[in-house]
Amino acid sequence: MREGREGQDGQEGREGPPTRRSAPARSRRRSRTEHDASGGGAGRDGRVIRAAEVRDLDEIVAGNVALAEESEGVRLDLNTLRAGVRALLDGRAPGRYWVAAQDGSVIGQLLITFEWSDWRNCMVWWIQSVYVIPAARRSGVFRALYEHARREAHAEGAGGLRLYVDVTNSRAQSVYAALGMKGDHYRVFEDMFAEPPRTA
């Protein structure tokens, strides 16, 4: 499985780098505020960015299933995926989801996991499992999710945001560059011990 591939509209692959240290208690707490793309309350279109909750489980799982099929052509094992997402929503795994919601439905999602940087003496936040439903693409959903995560990272003293992107996905690279992210400093190497379980 080629980890870290994005779909054609900038959504990222389902896995990020291994978490090297659990996030501190402050980083595990979910934001209780809701923001629209400009940082206020609900936007005029009713869209909000909020911390994901257990009630969002089915929609987040569905988003990850679609992401894996679109970006990598694989079908993930639903039981394994559901348990992995639930562990995050329950606070039993070091990471947090935010969702973009409109009219009571989740239209986009973004997961943050944490990596300790000894050089910076703080956490670096990794973006992964980004997905926006087809009907909501090219309408600023990913930008709103990214900007929300960036504000939260600043507020909690993180060293910055990172993600990784397939070298062939030029569209996603353009999206990230337009947000001010830089991709000319590091390359990612990996030695994965197991592939995520899949269904036939």
C-alpha positions in Angstrom: 0.0 0.0 0.0 1.4 3.3 -1.0 0.9 5.4 2.1 0.4 9.1 2.0 -1.2 9.4 -1.5 -3.8 12.1 -1.9 -6.9 12.1 -4.0 -7.2 14.4 -6.9 -8.7 17.3 -5.0 -6.0 17.5 -2.4 -7.3 15.1 0.2 -4.5 13.3 1.9 -3.9 9.5 2.2 -5.1 7.8 5.3 -1.9 7.2 7.2 0.7 9.6 8.6 4.1 9.0 10.2 4.2 6.8 13.3 3.5 8.8 16.4 6.7 8.9 18.4 5.3 10.0 21.7 1.8 10.5 23.0 0.5 14.0 23.0 0.5 15.8 26.3 -2.9 16.1 28.1 -3.3 19.6 26.7 -2.8 18.4 23.1 -5.3 15.6 23.6 -8.1 17.9 24.6 -10.5 18.8 21.8 -11.5 22.3 21.1 -15.0 23.1 22.3 -15.4 26.0 19.9 -16.9 26.0 16.4 -15.6 28.2 13.6 -16.5 29.0 10.1 -13.8 29.6 7.5 -13.2 33.1 8.8 -12.9 32.0 12.5 -16.3 33.1 13.7 -19.4 31.0 14.4 -21.5 29.3 11.8 -21.1 30.8 8.4 -23.9 32.1 6.3 -24.1 28.8 4.5 -24.4 27.0 7.8 -21.0 25.4 7.5 -18.9 25.0 10.7 -15.6 23.5 11.6 -15.8 21.6 14.9 -14.2 18.9 16.9 -15.4 15.5 15.9 -17.5 13.5 18.3 -18.6 9.9 18.6 -21.8 10.7 16.7 -19.6 11.4 13.7 -18.1 7.9 13.7 -20.0 6.5 10.8 -19.4 9.5 8.5 -15.7 9.6 9.3 -15.4 5.8 8.6 -17.2 6.3 5.3 -14.9 9.2 4.4 -11.8 7.0 5.1 -13.3 4.2 3.0 -13.9 6.5 0.1 -10.4 8.1 0.5 -8.6 4.8 0.4 -10.6 3.7 -2.7 -10.1 7.0 -4.5 -6.5 7.7 -3.7 -5.0 4.1 -3.6 -7.6 1.8 -5.1 -7.9 -0.3 -2.0 -10.8 -1.4 0.2 -10.0 -1.2 3.9 -11.3 -3.7 6.5 -14.2 -1.9 8.1 -13.9 -3.5 11.5 -10.2 -2.4 11.8 -10.9 1.1 10.5 -13.9 1.6 12.7 -11.9 0.6 15.8 -9.1 2.9 14.8 -11.3 5.9 14.3 -13.3 5.1 17.5 -10.0 5.0 19.5 -9.3 8.6 18.4 -12.8 9.8 19.1 -12.7 8.2 22.6 -9.3 9.8 23.4 -7.6 6.4 23.6 -5.2 7.2 20.8 -3.0 10.3 20.4 -4.7 12.4 17.8 -7.9 14.3 17.1 -10.3 14.7 14.2 -12.0 17.9 13.1 -14.9 17.9 10.8 -16.6 20.4 8.5 -20.3 20.1 9.0 -23.2 21.6 7.1 -26.9 21.1 7.7 -26.1 18.5 10.2 -23.9 16.3 7.9 -20.2 15.9 7.8 -18.8 17.2 4.5 -15.1 17.1 5.3 -12.7 15.7 7.8 -9.1 16.2 8.9 -7.0 14.2 11.4 -4.1 15.6 13.4 -1.5 13.3 15.1 1.5 14.4 17.1 5.3 14.0 16.8 7.6 15.2 19.5 10.5 17.4 18.2 13.5 17.4 20.5 15.1 20.1 18.4 12.1 22.4 19.1 11.1 21.0 22.5 7.5 20.9 21.4 5.0 18.9 19.3 4.8 19.1 15.5 1.3 18.4 14.3 0.9 16.0 11.3 -2.1 16.3 9.0 -3.6 13.1 7.6 -6.9 11.3 6.7 -8.2 14.4 5.0 -11.3 13.9 2.9 -14.0 16.2 1.4 -17.1 14.7 -0.1 -17.3 15.3 -3.9 -20.2 17.7 -3.8 -18.3 20.0 -1.4 -15.0 20.1 -3.2 -13.5 23.3 -4.6 -15.6 25.3 -2.1 -13.0 26.1 0.5 -13.7 23.1 2.8 -10.1 21.9 3.0 -8.8 25.4 3.5 -11.2 26.0 6.3 -10.1 22.7 8.0 -6.5 23.6 7.5 -6.8 27.1 8.9 -8.7 25.8 11.9 -6.0 23.3 12.6 -3.3 25.9 12.2 -5.0 28.2 14.7 -5.3 25.4 17.2 -1.7 24.4 16.7 -0.5 28.0 17.3 -2.7 28.3 20.4 -1.3 25.1 21.9 2.4 26.0 21.2 3.0 23.5 18.4 6.1 23.8 16.3 4.2 23.7 13.1 2.2 21.5 10.7 3.4 18.8 8.4 1.9 16.3 5.9 3.3 14.1 3.2 2.2 13.9 -0.4 2.7 11.4 -3.2 5.4 12.8 -5.6 3.1 12.3 -8.6 0.1 14.2 -7.1 0.9 17.6 -8.6 -2.6 18.9 -8.0 -2.5 18.3 -4.2 1.0 19.8 -4.1 -0.4 22.9 -5.7 -3.2 23.1 -3.1 -0.7 22.8 -0.2 1.7 25.4 -1.7 -1.3 27.8 -2.1 -1.8 27.5 1.6 1.8 28.6 2.3 3.2 25.1 3.0 6.7 24.3 1.7 7.7 21.0 0.2 11.3 21.4 -0.7 13.1 20.5 2.5 12.4 16.9 3.4 11.7 13.5 1.8 9.9 10.8 3.7 11.3 7.2 4.0 9.5 4.4 5.6 9.8 0.8 6.8 6.3 -0.3 7.5 5.9 -3.7 9.4 2.4 -4.4 8.2 -0.2 -3.2 5.7 -3.6 -2.1 6.9 -6.1 -5.0 6.7 -8.2 -4.9 3.5 -11.3 -6.6 2.2 -11.5 -8.4 -1.1 
